[in-house]
Amino acid sequence: MSRYLWRDEYAMGDAEVDAQHRKLFALLDQLYEAVCVGEGQDAVGGVLEELLAYTREHFHQEEVVMREIQYPGLEQHQREHEKLMAEVRHQLETFRRGERIVSIELLEFMNNWLGNHILKSDRLVSDFISGRG
């Protein structure tokens, strides 16, 4: 029943970064499966919290690398991270209060955001590191 899968075009050529991105898609897919099979609020909320925590850690690690290499687009990249994190935190809070369910629309938003972010913003960082940017 997988829906949100890693695609080869997302590869940055860095084994650690690619593994982290794969895990983000795996967690998103795990959340999709939990929603589709009708797991309870605690199970769905737990996966959403795990996705949020792992995303936060991944973004932190990316930003550390960008600082180390003095990436000129760091501030814009951080704003993109902060915007997504704020949206996911908001969704989690409203879910936990029982005001909202985790919907396919939210999952599609996160999947599209993640794929676009990797293909555009993360690719710029990768190109900068390799001297192509």
ROLUM-457334 format. One record per residue: residue number from 1; residue in one letter; y, z, x of N, C-alpha, C, CB in turn. Coordinates in pm, 1 decimal, padded with zeros to 6 digits. Glycine has a CB too. Example, Ala and Ser with C-alpha at 12.3 -4.5 7.8 and 13.67 -1.06 7.14 Angstrom:
REM ROLUM-457334
NODE  1  A  -00569.0  00780.0  01319.0  -00450.0  00780.0  01230.0  -00330.0  00780.0  01320.0  -00447.3  00904.6  01130.8;
NODE  2  S  -00225.0  00708.0  01285.0  -00106.0  00714.0  01367.0  00003.0  00787.0  01290.0  -00059.8  00572.5  01408.4;
This chain:
REM ROLUM-457334
NODE  1  M  -00120.1  00000.0  00082.2  00000.0  00000.0  00000.0  00126.1  00000.0  00086.3  00000.0  00120.8  -00093.4;
NODE  2  S  00112.7  -00018.2  00215.4  00227.8  -00016.3  00305.8  00332.0  -00119.0  00265.2  00183.2  -00041.9  00449.3;
NODE  3  R  00455.2  -00079.8  00282.5  00565.8  -00169.2  00246.5  00669.7  -00177.9  00357.5  00631.9  -00121.9  00117.6;
NODE  4  Y  00694.9  -00068.7  00424.2  00801.1  -00064.2  00524.5  00737.3  -00060.2  00662.2  00894.7  00058.9  00502.8;
NODE  5  L  00727.7  -00176.7  00721.3  00653.1  -00188.9  00845.2  00741.4  -00238.1  00958.1  00535.5  -00282.0  00827.0;
NODE  6  W  00704.1  -00198.1  01077.3  00764.3  -00246.8  01200.6  00737.6  -00397.0  01211.3  00708.0  -00170.3  01325.0;
NODE  7  R  00838.0  -00469.6  01257.3  00820.2  -00612.6  01283.6  00852.1  -00638.7  01430.3  00911.1  -00699.8  01189.9;
NODE  8  D  00785.8  -00735.9  01489.4  00804.1  -00765.1  01631.4  00948.9  -00794.3  01667.9  00718.2  -00881.8  01670.8;
NODE  9  E  01024.9  -00849.3  01574.8  01164.6  -00881.3  01604.1  01249.4  -00756.4  01630.8  01224.6  -00959.9  01488.8;
NODE  10  Y  01197.4  -00638.4  01593.6  01270.0  -00513.9  01618.6  01254.4  -00464.6  01762.6  01222.5  -00406.6  01522.8;
NODE  11  A  01164.8  -00523.2  01839.0  01136.8  -00475.4  01974.9  01260.6  -00486.2  02062.8  01021.0  -00554.9  02037.4;
NODE  12  M  01291.4  -00375.3  02130.4  01403.7  -00371.0  02222.4  01359.2  -00389.7  02367.3  01478.0  -00239.6  02207.4;
NODE  13  G  01228.7  -00381.3  02389.7  01178.6  -00394.7  02525.6  01173.6  -00264.0  02602.0  01262.4  -00491.4  02600.1;
NODE  14  D  01204.4  -00155.0  02534.5  01194.6  -00021.6  02593.8  01085.9  00051.6  02515.6  01333.8  00056.5  02589.4;
NODE  15  A  00977.1  00087.2  02585.3  00860.9  00143.9  02516.6  00895.9  00268.0  02435.2  00753.0  00178.1  02617.2;
NODE  16  E  00979.3  00355.0  02490.1  01013.2  00479.3  02419.7  01096.3  00451.4  02294.6  01089.6  00574.2  02513.0;
NODE  17  V  01197.8  00368.2  02307.9  01283.3  00334.5  02193.1  01201.1  00263.6  02086.0  01402.7  00245.2  02237.3;
NODE  18  D  01118.1  00167.7  02129.5  01035.6  00095.6  02032.5  00939.0  00190.2  01961.2  00957.6  -00016.8  02102.1;
NODE  19  A  00882.4  00286.1  02032.4  00792.3  00383.6  01969.7  00868.2  00469.3  01868.0  00726.5  00473.7  02077.2;
NODE  20  Q  00990.2  00507.8  01900.7  01070.3  00586.8  01807.0  01102.9  00504.9  01681.8  01200.6  00635.4  01874.8;
NODE  21  H  01140.0  00379.5  01700.5  01168.8  00294.0  01585.5  01043.9  00273.6  01499.6  01223.7  00158.4  01632.1;
NODE  22  R  00929.4  00255.4  01564.4  00804.0  00241.0  01488.8  00778.5  00366.1  01404.4  00684.4  00215.7  01585.1;
NODE  23  K  00804.3  00482.8  01463.4  00781.2  00607.4  01389.8  00876.1  00618.2  01270.6  00798.6  00729.1  01482.7;
NODE  24  L  01000.5  00574.2  01286.3  01093.6  00576.4  01173.1  01041.5  00491.2  01058.1  01232.4  00527.0  01216.5;
NODE  25  F  00990.9  00373.0  01089.1  00934.5  00288.7  00983.9  00809.0  00352.6  00924.5  00902.0  00148.7  01038.9;
NODE  26  A  00727.5  00414.9  01008.3  00606.0  00480.4  00958.2  00641.3  00594.5  00862.9  00520.9  00533.8  01075.6;
NODE  27  L  00744.4  00672.4  00895.9  00787.5  00781.4  00808.1  00845.5  00726.6  00678.3  00891.1  00870.0  00879.1;
NODE  28  L  00920.9  00619.0  00687.3  00976.1  00556.8  00567.4  00862.3  00506.5  00478.5  01072.1  00440.5  00604.9;
NODE  29  D  00761.0  00448.1  00540.2  00646.2  00399.8  00463.9  00567.7  00516.3  00403.5  00554.7  00314.7  00553.2;
NODE  30  Q  00557.7  00626.0  00477.5  00489.2  00745.6  00425.7  00564.1  00799.0  00303.8  00478.6  00855.9  00535.6;
NODE  31  L  00695.8  00796.4  00309.1  00776.2  00839.8  00194.7  00753.6  00745.9  00075.4  00926.9  00844.4  00232.6;
NODE  32  Y  00749.8  00618.0  00100.4  00722.4  00520.2  -00004.8  00588.6  00549.3  -00072.2  00723.1  00377.5  00052.7;
NODE  33  E  00486.4  00571.5  00008.6  00353.8  00598.7  -00047.4  00353.3  00728.3  -00128.5  00249.4  00606.7  00064.7;
NODE  34  A  00424.1  00830.9  -00079.6  00430.8  00957.4  -00152.8  00497.5  00938.3  -00288.6  00506.8  01062.8  -00071.1;
NODE  35  V  00601.8  00856.8  -00291.4  00672.2  00829.6  -00417.0  00582.7  00748.6  -00511.6  00805.0  00753.7  -00389.7;
NODE  36  C  00517.1  00646.3  -00457.5  00437.2  00555.9  -00541.5  00315.3  00623.3  -00603.4  00392.1  00437.3  -00460.3;
NODE  37  V  00253.4  00714.2  -00530.6  00134.4  00778.5  -00586.5  00170.3  00901.5  -00668.4  00038.2  00817.1  -00475.1;
NODE  38  G  00299.4  00929.3  -00678.2  00344.0  01037.6  -00763.8  00318.8  01176.3  -00709.0  00279.1  01025.8  -00893.9;
NODE  39  E  00324.1  01188.6  -00575.3  00309.9  01322.3  -00518.1  00423.4  01409.5  -00569.8  00309.7  01317.6  -00362.1;
NODE  40  G  00401.9  01537.0  -00569.5  00500.4  01630.2  -00622.4  00627.5  01637.0  -00541.2  00441.3  01765.3  -00631.2;
NODE  41  Q  00724.0  01705.6  -00598.1  00855.4  01718.3  -00536.8  00847.1  01780.0  -00397.4  00946.3  01801.7  -00625.1;
NODE  42  D  00761.7  01879.8  -00378.4  00750.8  01943.6  -00247.8  00699.7  01846.4  -00142.3  00659.1  02064.6  -00255.8;
NODE  43  A  00598.9  01765.7  -00178.0  00542.5  01670.2  -00081.8  00643.9  01561.8  -00047.5  00414.0  01606.3  -00138.0;
NODE  44  V  00708.3  01504.9  -00149.3  00807.8  01399.8  -00126.2  00925.6  01457.4  -00047.5  00856.6  01338.8  -00261.2;
NODE  45  G  00971.0  01575.7  -00086.6  01081.9  01640.0  -00015.4  01047.2  01669.4  00128.8  01121.8  01768.3  -00084.9;
NODE  46  G  00923.1  01709.2  00153.6  00879.9  01737.0  00290.3  00884.5  01613.2  00377.8  00740.0  01794.2  00290.3;
NODE  47  V  00839.5  01500.5  00323.3  00843.9  01375.3  00400.6  00988.5  01332.4  00422.1  00764.7  01262.8  00328.5;
NODE  48  L  01071.9  01346.7  00320.8  01213.3  01311.5  00334.4  01280.3  01398.8  00440.2  01286.0  01326.2  00199.1;
NODE  49  E  01248.6  01527.0  00440.7  01304.3  01616.4  00543.0  01256.3  01578.5  00682.9  01266.4  01761.5  00512.7;
NODE  50  E  01128.2  01543.5  00694.2  01075.1  01501.3  00824.6  01143.9  01373.3  00871.9  00922.1  01479.5  00816.6;
NODE  51  L  01165.0  01280.0  00781.7  01234.4  01156.2  00815.2  01377.0  01185.5  00860.2  01234.9  01060.5  00695.1;
NODE  52  L  01445.2  01273.4  00790.1  01581.8  01310.9  00826.5  01584.9  01376.5  00964.4  01641.6  01405.8  00720.9;
NODE  53  A  01494.7  01469.4  00989.5  01491.5  01539.5  01118.4  01460.5  01443.9  01233.3  01387.7  01652.3  01115.1;
NODE  54  Y  01363.4  01356.4  01212.8  01326.7  01263.5  01319.8  01438.8  01163.2  01344.4  01195.9  01189.8  01285.0;
NODE  55  T  01503.3  01118.0  01237.7  01615.7  01025.1  01251.8  01727.9  01090.4  01329.8  01666.4  00978.8  01114.3;
NODE  56  R  01758.0  01215.1  01297.8  01863.4  01289.2  01368.8  01830.6  01297.4  01517.6  01880.3  01431.7  01309.5;
NODE  57  E  01706.0  01330.9  01551.9  01664.1  01341.7  01691.9  01672.7  01205.5  01760.9  01520.3  01397.6  01701.4;
NODE  58  H  01627.1  01100.9  01694.3  01632.1  00966.4  01752.2  01776.6  00925.1  01779.7  01564.4  00864.4  01658.0;
NODE  59  F  01864.4  00947.3  01682.6  02004.8  00911.1  01701.2  02065.0  00989.3  01818.0  02085.1  00937.3  01572.1;
NODE  60  H  02032.3  01116.6  01827.1  02083.3  01198.5  01937.6  02039.9  01139.1  02072.0  02033.4  01345.1  01924.6;
NODE  61  Q  01912.5  01104.7  02082.7  01862.2  01047.9  02207.5  01929.9  00915.1  02240.6  01711.3  01028.6  02199.1;
NODE  62  E  01950.1  00831.9  02139.4  02021.4  00705.5  02161.2  02162.1  00731.2  02213.5  02027.5  00623.5  02031.0;
NODE  63  E  02230.7  00827.0  02153.5  02369.1  00854.7  02192.6  02378.0  00912.4  02332.8  02433.6  00950.4  02093.9;
NODE  64  V  02279.5  00990.7  02373.6  02275.6  01042.3  02511.1  02267.1  00925.3  02608.8  02154.9  01139.4  02531.2;
NODE  65  V  02178.6  00831.8  02580.5  02163.8  00714.4  02667.3  02293.9  00634.9  02671.8  02048.1  00624.5  02618.3;
NODE  66  M  02356.5  00614.8  02556.2  02480.7  00537.9  02552.8  02591.7  00606.4  02633.0  02525.9  00517.4  02408.1;
NODE  67  R  02596.3  00739.3  02629.1  02694.4  00811.7  02710.3  02664.9  00792.0  02859.2  02694.0  00962.5  02674.7;
NODE  68  E  02537.0  00803.6  02894.7  02497.7  00790.0  03035.5  02532.7  00653.2  03092.6  02348.7  00814.5  03050.5;
NODE  69  I  02517.6  00548.9  03013.4  02545.5  00414.0  03062.5  02689.8  00372.9  03035.5  02450.5  00313.9  02998.2;
NODE  70  Q  02768.0  00463.5  02978.1  02907.8  00438.6  02942.8  02921.3  00314.7  02853.7  02992.4  00421.7  03069.8;
NODE  71  Y  02840.1  00314.3  02750.4  02840.7  00203.4  02655.5  02974.6  00199.2  02582.6  02723.8  00216.6  02554.6;
NODE  72  P  03045.3  00085.5  02587.6  03179.9  00079.4  02527.2  03181.0  00088.5  02374.5  03247.2  -00048.3  02568.3;
NODE  73  G  03070.9  00062.0  02308.3  03066.6  00068.9  02162.1  03011.1  00199.1  02108.9  02985.3  -00043.6  02108.8;
NODE  74  L  03008.6  00303.2  02192.9  02948.6  00431.6  02154.0  03009.7  00488.4  02026.1  02964.4  00532.3  02266.6;
NODE  75  E  03140.6  00493.3  02017.0  03203.3  00556.6  01899.9  03167.7  00484.6  01770.2  03355.1  00559.9  01916.6;
NODE  76  Q  03168.7  00352.2  01771.4  03131.7  00276.5  01651.6  02985.4  00301.7  01616.2  03156.6  00125.4  01672.7;
NODE  77  H  02900.8  00303.1  01717.0  02758.2  00326.2  01695.9  02736.0  00465.6  01635.2  02680.2  00311.7  01829.7;
NODE  78  Q  02807.4  00565.1  01688.4  02796.9  00701.1  01634.3  02841.4  00706.2  01488.7  02880.7  00798.4  01717.9;
NODE  79  R  02947.4  00633.7  01454.6  02994.5  00631.0  01315.5  02886.6  00573.7  01223.9  03124.6  00547.9  01303.5;
NODE  80  E  02816.4  00471.0  01269.9  02707.1  00415.6  01189.8  02598.8  00521.4  01168.1  02647.1  00290.2  01258.4;
NODE  81  H  02563.9  00592.2  01275.3  02463.1  00698.5  01264.8  02509.3  00806.2  01167.3  02434.6  00760.6  01403.3;
NODE  82  E  02633.1  00849.6  01182.4  02685.7  00956.6  01098.1  02688.1  00916.1  00950.9  02825.9  00995.3  01143.8;
NODE  83  K  02722.4  00791.7  00923.7  02728.3  00743.8  00785.1  02589.3  00747.9  00721.6  02785.8  00600.1  00779.3;
NODE  84  L  02489.2  00700.7  00792.4  02354.2  00705.0  00736.9  02307.7  00848.7  00718.8  02256.6  00628.9  00827.1;
NODE  85  M  02330.1  00933.1  00818.4  02285.1  01071.7  00809.6  02351.3  01142.7  00692.0  02315.1  01146.3  00940.1;
NODE  86  A  02478.3  01116.9  00669.6  02547.8  01178.8  00556.1  02485.6  01134.1  00424.6  02698.0  01143.9  00558.4;
NODE  87  E  02453.0  01006.0  00414.8  02392.2  00954.8  00291.5  02254.6  01015.6  00268.6  02381.6  00802.0  00296.3;
NODE  88  V  02173.4  01022.6  00372.9  02038.0  01076.9  00357.0  02044.7  01226.8  00326.5  01953.3  01051.3  00484.9;
NODE  89  R  02135.3  01299.5  00392.5  02151.5  01443.1  00361.5  02191.3  01462.0  00216.2  02257.3  01508.0  00454.0;
NODE  90  H  02284.5  01379.8  00169.7  02328.1  01387.3  00030.1  02211.0  01362.0  -00064.2  02440.9  01286.0  00003.0;
NODE  91  Q  02131.4  01258.3  -00034.1  02015.8  01226.9  -00118.0  01916.3  01342.9  -00119.2  01947.0  01098.5  -00068.7;
NODE  92  L  01893.2  01402.4  -00003.6  01800.3  01515.0  00004.9  01851.4  01634.3  -00075.2  01778.4  01555.3  00151.3;
NODE  93  E  01980.5  01663.3  -00062.5  02037.7  01776.4  -00135.9  02027.8  01756.1  -00287.1  02183.8  01796.9  -00095.5;
NODE  94  T  02060.9  01636.6  -00334.0  02052.9  01612.9  -00478.2  01907.5  01611.6  -00525.2  02121.6  01480.1  -00514.7;
NODE  95  F  01817.3  01564.9  -00440.3  01674.1  01567.7  -00472.2  01626.9  01711.9  -00484.2  01591.7  01492.6  -00364.1;
NODE  96  R  01663.8  01796.7  -00387.8  01620.0  01936.7  -00387.0  01675.9  02014.9  -00505.7  01662.2  02004.1  -00256.9;
NODE  97  R  01794.6  01976.7  -00552.5  01852.6  02043.1  -00669.7  01793.5  01989.5  -00799.5  02004.3  02025.6  -00670.8;
NODE  98  G  01707.4  01888.7  -00790.2  01646.2  01831.3  -00908.9  01735.5  01734.5  -00983.2  01605.1  01939.2  -01000.7;
NODE  99  E  01843.5  01691.8  -00919.9  01937.6  01601.5  -00984.8  01901.2  01455.0  -00965.3  02076.5  01626.4  -00932.7;
NODE  100  R  01806.9  01427.9  -00877.2  01773.4  01289.9  -00846.0  01630.3  01283.6  -00796.3  01870.6  01231.3  -00741.3;
NODE  101  I  01567.1  01172.3  -00823.5  01436.0  01148.3  -00765.4  01453.5  01051.8  -00648.1  01335.7  01091.4  -00872.1;
NODE  102  V  01357.3  01051.6  -00557.8  01360.0  00953.1  -00450.9  01315.5  00822.3  -00514.3  01267.7  00994.6  -00328.2;
NODE  103  S  01401.2  00722.4  -00507.1  01374.9  00596.8  -00576.7  01345.5  00484.5  -00477.5  01494.0  00559.0  -00665.5;
NODE  104  I  01289.8  00379.3  -00529.8  01265.8  00259.2  -00449.6  01398.5  00205.9  -00396.7  01192.4  00150.4  -00533.0;
NODE  105  E  01505.6  00219.1  -00475.4  01636.6  00172.1  -00430.7  01681.1  00245.3  -00304.2  01740.8  00190.9  -00541.8;
NODE  106  L  01658.7  00376.1  -00298.8  01692.6  00452.2  -00179.6  01607.2  00406.1  -00061.7  01673.8  00603.0  -00204.4;
NODE  107  L  01479.3  00386.9  -00085.3  01391.1  00342.2  00021.9  01431.1  00203.7  00072.0  01245.8  00341.0  -00025.9;
NODE  108  E  01466.1  00115.0  -00019.5  01510.5  -00019.4  00020.2  01639.5  -00011.4  00101.5  01531.5  -00108.9  -00104.3;
NODE  109  F  01732.4  00074.5  00057.0  01856.7  00093.2  00131.4  01826.8  00138.7  00274.0  01947.6  00195.5  00060.4;
NODE  110  M  01741.2  00238.0  00288.2  01710.6  00291.6  00421.0  01638.8  00187.7  00506.9  01624.9  00418.5  00409.1;
NODE  111  N  01544.9  00115.2  00448.1  01472.7  00011.8  00521.6  01568.0  -00098.2  00569.2  01361.6  -00048.4  00433.9;
NODE  112  N  01653.6  -00145.1  00478.9  01749.3  -00249.8  00515.7  01847.4  -00200.9  00620.7  01825.1  -00298.2  00392.7;
NODE  113  W  01895.1  -00078.1  00602.8  01989.4  -00023.2  00699.7  01923.2  -00014.3  00836.6  02040.1  00115.7  00654.6;
NODE  114  L  01803.6  00040.3  00842.2  01734.8  00058.1  00969.5  01708.9  -00076.2  01037.2  01603.1  00133.0  00948.6;
NODE  115  G  01655.6  -00172.3  00963.8  01629.8  -00303.6  01022.3  01756.3  -00369.9  01072.9  01562.9  -00393.1  00921.3;
NODE  116  N  01861.7  -00368.7  00992.5  01989.0  -00428.8  01034.2  02049.2  -00356.1  01153.4  02088.1  -00428.5  00918.4;
NODE  117  H  02039.5  -00224.5  01154.4  02094.2  -00145.8  01265.0  02022.1  -00180.0  01395.3  02082.4  00005.4  01235.2;
NODE  118  I  01892.0  -00189.4  01389.5  01814.9  -00223.0  01509.0  01850.7  -00363.8  01556.2  01662.8  -00212.1  01481.1;
NODE  119  L  01851.2  -00459.7  01463.8  01873.1  -00599.4  01501.2  02015.5  -00627.7  01548.9  01841.2  -00688.4  01384.3;
NODE  120  K  02110.7  -00549.4  01502.6  02249.8  -00574.3  01540.9  02300.3  -00471.6  01641.8  02339.3  -00573.5  01417.5;
NODE  121  S  02317.9  -00349.0  01597.9  02380.9  -00247.9  01682.3  02293.6  -00207.1  01800.9  02414.1  -00126.2  01599.8;
NODE  122  D  02166.3  -00179.5  01775.3  02078.1  -00140.2  01885.5  02056.1  -00256.7  01981.7  01942.9  -00090.2  01831.3;
NODE  123  R  02052.7  -00378.5  01928.6  02036.5  -00496.6  02014.8  02155.2  -00509.2  02109.3  02021.9  -00625.5  01929.8;
NODE  124  L  02276.6  -00477.9  02062.9  02393.4  -00480.8  02150.4  02379.4  -00383.2  02266.2  02519.1  -00449.2  02071.2;
NODE  125  V  02327.0  -00264.6  02237.8  02305.3  -00165.5  02343.7  02200.8  -00217.5  02441.2  02261.2  -00028.8  02284.4;
NODE  126  S  02092.7  -00271.6  02389.7  01986.3  -00326.1  02473.9  02041.3  -00438.0  02563.2  01869.5  -00379.0  02386.6;
NODE  127  D  02120.2  -00525.8  02505.2  02179.4  -00635.0  02583.6  02274.8  -00580.7  02689.4  02253.5  -00733.3  02491.4;
NODE  128  F  02350.7  -00477.3  02657.1  02441.2  -00415.9  02755.4  02362.1  -00359.4  02872.0  02525.9  -00304.8  02690.1;
NODE  129  I  02253.2  -00290.9  02841.4  02169.5  -00231.0  02945.8  02111.4  -00338.6  03037.1  02056.0  -00148.0  02882.8;
NODE  130  S  02068.5  -00448.1  02977.4  02005.3  -00554.0  03057.1  02106.7  -00648.1  03121.7  01910.8  -00634.2  02970.3;
NODE  131  G  02235.1  -00623.6  03096.9  02339.2  -00705.5  03159.5  02374.1  -00830.3  03081.8  02296.8  -00744.4  03296.1;
NODE  132  R  02319.7  -00844.1  02962.0  02350.1  -00962.2  02880.2  02466.9  -00938.7  02786.4  02228.6  -01002.9  02800.0;
NODE  133  G  02513.8  -00813.8  02781.1  02617.2  -00782.8  02682.4  02752.8  -00761.8  02741.3  02579.9  -00663.1  02606.2;
